[in-house]
């Protein structure tokens, strides 16, 4: 069982508006709302690909109740801690005519240390039966900077390996604890090392630095260019097949979900990288993060190229 962790969830709304223009009045062609935040997007991807997953999530207010109902409807078991305030909403306006994406992300509710400790307790109880833990996304305002590091330590004490997709100070603190895998996008990796990751060679160098900093294995996603991964056995580059992308929002989360599922199923990193790349590519063809079709993903798996980096 894969335990996903989402301390800063949201209601994610993808809004399809052909010909969107700033200052105009628009009537969307379609609106899709999902229980979002990185970890819940990862959960949805794993569930739709046939994996066993449980979500550990911090919710608040009416939006939190809506997310709770959505998870139940999707048959994603959830361990929930409740906070004061209101869970945030995030909006992605997609203009397919001009191939433009406009994103507006609310800030999550500010929590206090007592609320975070309550979330830690829910997480610790959720470790029973877990084989893998995925820490995903940002921490809510008010959470301690070592919040993810503390969760990592709790998982480690139970012998559960941890995979991490976060950035900034929470990432730096987790790196010191030798996580099993760290996944970043190119912009996040550039933030860590203070330089733009604008080519494959720089991505590979950043991966090696992540290993030196403490990660047993690491992955950097490169958008339409695919992804590159490293572990003790080598370095691999994955290239997705060409697809007609509708909405790229959350494709990194879908990638992470596929990657984690592959690892949980015992795949070597190159094969898990292939599954993650296919899941990310499939996500670009749907409106709403993680709403990937299993048959499409496994069709794309056969078309993903994975090569050794020399």
C-alpha positions as CSV (number, residue, x, y, z in Angstrom):
1,X,0.0,0.0,0.0
2,X,1.2,3.5,-0.9
3,X,0.5,6.2,1.6
4,X,0.3,9.7,0.0
5,X,0.7,12.9,2.2
6,X,-1.1,16.1,1.3
7,X,-0.9,18.8,4.0
8,X,-1.9,21.7,1.7
9,X,-4.7,20.3,-0.5
10,X,-7.0,22.3,-2.7
11,X,-10.1,22.1,-4.9
12,X,-8.5,22.2,-8.3
13,X,-10.6,23.7,-11.1
14,X,-9.6,23.3,-14.7
15,X,-11.5,25.8,-16.8
16,X,-11.5,25.5,-20.6
17,X,-11.9,28.9,-22.2
18,X,-11.1,29.0,-26.0
19,X,-9.9,32.5,-26.9
20,X,-9.4,33.7,-23.3
21,X,-8.2,37.3,-23.0
22,X,-7.3,39.4,-20.0
23,X,-10.1,41.8,-19.0
24,X,-12.8,39.9,-21.1
25,X,-16.0,38.2,-20.0
26,X,-15.9,34.5,-20.7
27,X,-18.2,31.5,-20.5
28,X,-16.2,28.4,-20.1
29,X,-16.6,25.6,-22.5
30,X,-16.0,23.1,-19.7
31,X,-15.1,23.1,-16.0
32,X,-13.7,20.1,-14.1
33,X,-13.2,20.2,-10.3
34,X,-11.2,17.6,-8.5
35,X,-9.9,17.0,-5.0
36,X,-6.4,18.4,-5.6
37,X,-3.1,19.3,-4.2
38,X,-0.1,17.3,-5.3
39,X,-0.5,14.3,-3.1
40,X,-4.2,13.8,-3.9
41,X,-3.4,14.1,-7.6
42,X,-0.8,11.4,-7.1
43,X,-3.4,9.3,-5.2
44,X,-5.9,9.6,-8.0
45,X,-3.3,8.5,-10.6
46,X,-2.3,5.5,-8.6
47,X,-5.9,4.5,-8.0
48,X,-6.8,4.7,-11.7
49,X,-3.8,2.6,-12.7
50,X,-4.9,-0.1,-10.3
51,X,-2.6,0.5,-7.3
52,X,-3.5,0.4,-3.6
53,X,-3.3,3.8,-2.1
54,X,-4.4,5.7,1.1
55,X,-4.4,9.5,1.4
56,X,-3.3,11.3,4.5
57,X,-4.7,14.8,4.2
58,X,-5.2,18.0,6.2
59,X,-8.6,19.6,5.5
60,X,-10.6,22.6,6.6
61,X,-14.1,24.0,6.2
62,X,-16.7,23.4,3.6
63,X,-14.1,22.9,0.9
64,X,-12.5,20.2,3.1
65,X,-15.9,18.5,3.4
66,X,-16.3,18.6,-0.4
67,X,-12.8,17.0,-0.8
68,X,-13.7,14.3,1.8
69,X,-16.8,13.4,-0.3
70,X,-14.9,13.4,-3.5
71,X,-12.3,11.0,-2.1
72,X,-15.0,8.7,-0.9
73,X,-16.7,8.8,-4.3
74,X,-13.4,7.9,-5.9
75,X,-12.9,5.0,-3.4
76,X,-9.6,6.5,-2.2
77,X,-9.4,5.7,1.5
78,X,-8.4,8.8,3.5
79,X,-6.9,9.5,6.9
80,X,-8.0,13.1,7.7
81,X,-6.8,15.7,10.2
82,X,-9.0,18.8,10.5
83,X,-7.9,22.4,10.8
84,X,-9.6,25.8,11.3
85,X,-10.3,28.0,8.3
86,X,-11.0,26.9,4.7
87,X,-9.1,24.6,2.4
88,X,-7.9,26.6,-0.6
89,X,-9.0,26.5,-4.2
90,X,-6.7,26.7,-7.3
91,X,-7.7,27.7,-10.8
92,X,-6.2,26.8,-14.2
93,X,-7.6,28.6,-17.2
94,X,-6.7,26.7,-20.4
95,X,-7.0,28.4,-23.8
96,X,-6.7,25.6,-26.4
97,X,-6.8,28.0,-29.3
98,X,-3.8,30.1,-28.3
99,X,-2.2,27.2,-26.3
100,X,-2.0,29.4,-23.2
101,X,-2.3,28.4,-19.5
102,X,-3.2,30.9,-16.7
103,X,-3.0,29.7,-13.2
104,X,-4.2,31.3,-9.9
105,X,-3.4,29.5,-6.7
106,X,-4.9,30.5,-3.4
107,X,-2.8,30.3,-0.2
108,X,-3.8,27.5,2.2
109,X,-5.2,28.3,5.7
110,X,-2.6,29.3,8.2
111,X,-2.2,26.6,10.9
112,X,-0.7,26.5,14.3
113,X,1.8,24.0,15.7
114,X,-0.9,22.1,17.6
115,X,-2.7,21.5,14.3
116,X,0.5,20.2,12.7
117,X,1.1,17.9,15.6
118,X,-2.4,16.5,15.1
119,X,-1.6,15.9,11.5
120,X,1.6,14.1,12.5
121,X,-0.4,11.9,14.7
122,X,-2.9,11.0,12.0
123,X,0.1,10.3,9.7
124,X,1.8,8.1,12.2
125,X,-1.4,6.0,12.6
126,X,-1.7,5.7,8.9
127,X,1.7,4.1,8.5
128,X,0.2,0.8,9.7
129,X,0.2,-1.4,6.6
130,X,2.0,1.1,4.4
131,X,4.9,-0.1,2.2
132,X,5.8,3.3,0.7
133,X,5.2,6.9,1.7
134,X,5.0,9.8,-0.8
135,X,5.4,13.4,0.6
136,X,4.0,15.7,-2.0
137,X,3.6,19.5,-2.5
138,X,4.0,22.4,-0.2
139,X,3.4,22.7,3.5
140,X,0.6,25.0,4.7
141,X,1.4,28.4,6.1
142,X,2.4,28.1,9.8
143,X,3.7,24.5,9.5
144,X,7.2,24.0,10.9
145,X,10.0,24.1,8.3
146,X,11.0,20.7,9.4
147,X,7.5,19.3,9.1
148,X,8.3,17.0,6.2
149,X,11.5,16.0,7.9
150,X,9.6,14.9,11.0
151,X,7.2,12.9,8.9
152,X,10.2,11.3,7.2
153,X,11.6,10.3,10.5
154,X,8.3,8.8,11.6
155,X,8.2,6.7,8.5
156,X,11.8,5.7,8.8
157,X,11.3,4.6,12.3
158,X,8.6,2.1,11.0
159,X,10.9,1.0,8.2
160,X,8.8,2.6,5.4
161,X,10.8,4.2,2.6
162,X,9.9,7.7,1.6
163,X,9.6,9.4,-1.8
164,X,9.6,13.2,-1.9
165,X,8.2,15.8,-4.3
166,X,8.6,19.2,-2.6
167,X,11.0,22.2,-2.8
168,X,12.7,25.0,-0.8
169,X,13.5,24.6,2.8
170,X,11.3,21.5,3.4
171,X,13.2,19.7,0.7
172,X,16.7,20.7,2.0
173,X,15.8,19.4,5.5
174,X,14.5,16.1,4.1
175,X,17.6,15.6,2.0
176,X,19.6,15.4,5.1
177,X,17.7,12.3,6.1
178,X,18.5,10.3,3.0
179,X,15.1,9.8,1.3
180,X,14.6,6.8,-0.9
181,X,13.8,9.1,-3.9
182,X,13.5,12.8,-4.6
183,X,11.5,14.1,-7.6
184,X,11.7,17.7,-8.9
185,X,11.0,19.6,-12.0
186,X,13.7,21.6,-13.8
187,X,12.6,24.9,-12.2
188,X,12.7,23.4,-8.6
189,X,16.1,21.8,-9.2
190,X,17.4,25.2,-10.4
191,X,16.1,26.8,-7.2
192,X,18.0,24.2,-5.1
193,X,21.3,24.7,-6.9
194,X,21.0,28.4,-7.9
195,X,21.3,27.9,-11.6
196,X,18.9,27.4,-14.6
197,X,18.5,23.8,-15.6
198,X,18.1,24.3,-19.3
199,X,19.8,21.3,-20.8
200,X,20.1,17.6,-20.2
201,X,23.7,17.8,-19.0
202,X,22.8,20.3,-16.3
203,X,19.9,18.1,-15.2
204,X,22.2,15.1,-14.9
205,X,24.7,17.2,-12.9
206,X,21.8,18.3,-10.6
207,X,20.7,14.7,-10.1
208,X,24.2,13.7,-9.1
209,X,24.3,16.6,-6.6
210,X,21.0,15.4,-5.1
211,X,22.5,12.0,-4.6
212,X,25.5,13.6,-3.0
213,X,23.2,15.6,-0.7
214,X,21.5,12.5,0.5
215,X,18.9,11.1,-1.9
216,X,19.3,7.4,-2.8
217,X,17.7,8.1,-6.2
218,X,16.4,11.2,-7.9
219,X,14.3,12.2,-10.9
220,X,14.0,15.6,-12.7
221,X,11.1,16.1,-15.0
222,X,11.7,18.2,-18.1
223,X,8.2,18.9,-19.4
224,X,7.6,17.9,-23.0
225,X,11.3,16.7,-23.1
226,X,10.5,13.9,-20.7
227,X,12.5,13.1,-17.6
228,X,15.9,11.9,-16.4
229,X,16.6,9.7,-13.4
230,X,19.6,8.4,-11.4
231,X,20.2,5.7,-8.8
232,X,23.3,3.6,-7.8
233,X,22.9,1.6,-11.0
234,X,23.1,4.4,-13.5
235,X,21.4,7.4,-15.3
236,X,18.4,7.1,-17.6
237,X,16.6,9.5,-19.9
238,X,12.9,9.0,-20.8
239,X,11.3,10.6,-23.8
240,X,7.5,10.6,-24.1
241,X,5.8,9.9,-27.4
242,X,4.3,12.9,-29.3
243,X,0.8,13.6,-28.1
244,X,-1.8,16.3,-28.7
245,X,-1.8,18.0,-25.3
246,X,-5.0,19.6,-24.1
247,X,-4.0,20.5,-20.5
248,X,-0.5,20.1,-19.0
249,X,-1.7,21.0,-15.5
250,X,-0.7,18.4,-12.9
251,X,1.2,16.2,-15.3
252,X,4.2,16.2,-13.0
253,X,1.9,14.7,-10.3
254,X,0.6,12.1,-12.7
255,X,4.2,11.3,-13.6
256,X,5.0,10.9,-9.9
257,X,2.0,8.6,-9.3
258,X,3.0,6.3,-12.2
259,X,6.6,6.3,-11.1
260,X,5.7,5.4,-7.5
261,X,3.4,2.7,-8.6
262,X,6.1,1.2,-10.7
263,X,8.5,1.2,-7.8
264,X,5.9,-0.2,-5.5
265,X,5.3,-3.1,-8.0
266,X,9.0,-3.9,-7.9
267,X,10.1,-2.4,-11.2
268,X,13.7,-1.2,-11.6
269,X,14.0,2.5,-11.9
270,X,14.2,2.6,-15.7
271,X,10.9,0.7,-16.0
272,X,9.2,2.8,-13.3
273,X,10.4,5.9,-15.2
274,X,8.8,4.6,-18.3
275,X,5.4,4.1,-16.5
276,X,5.7,7.6,-14.9
277,X,6.4,9.2,-18.3
278,X,3.4,7.5,-19.9
279,X,1.1,8.6,-17.0
280,X,2.3,12.2,-17.3
281,X,1.8,12.2,-21.1
282,X,-1.7,10.7,-20.7
283,X,-2.6,13.4,-18.2
284,X,-1.9,16.2,-20.8
285,X,-4.8,14.8,-22.8
286,X,-7.4,15.1,-20.0
287,X,-9.0,18.1,-18.3
288,X,-8.6,17.5,-14.6
289,X,-5.4,16.3,-12.9
290,X,-4.9,12.5,-12.5
291,X,-8.0,11.6,-14.5
292,X,-5.9,9.3,-16.6
293,X,-7.3,6.3,-18.5
294,X,-5.5,3.1,-17.6
295,X,-5.7,1.7,-21.1
296,X,-4.2,4.9,-22.6
297,X,-1.4,4.9,-20.1
298,X,-0.4,1.4,-20.9
299,X,-0.7,2.1,-24.6
300,X,1.7,5.0,-24.1
301,X,4.1,2.9,-22.0
302,X,5.0,0.9,-25.2
303,X,5.9,4.2,-27.0
304,X,8.1,5.8,-24.3
305,X,11.8,5.6,-25.0
306,X,14.2,5.0,-22.1
307,X,17.9,5.2,-22.8
308,X,21.0,5.1,-20.7
309,X,22.7,8.4,-20.4
310,X,26.4,8.3,-21.5
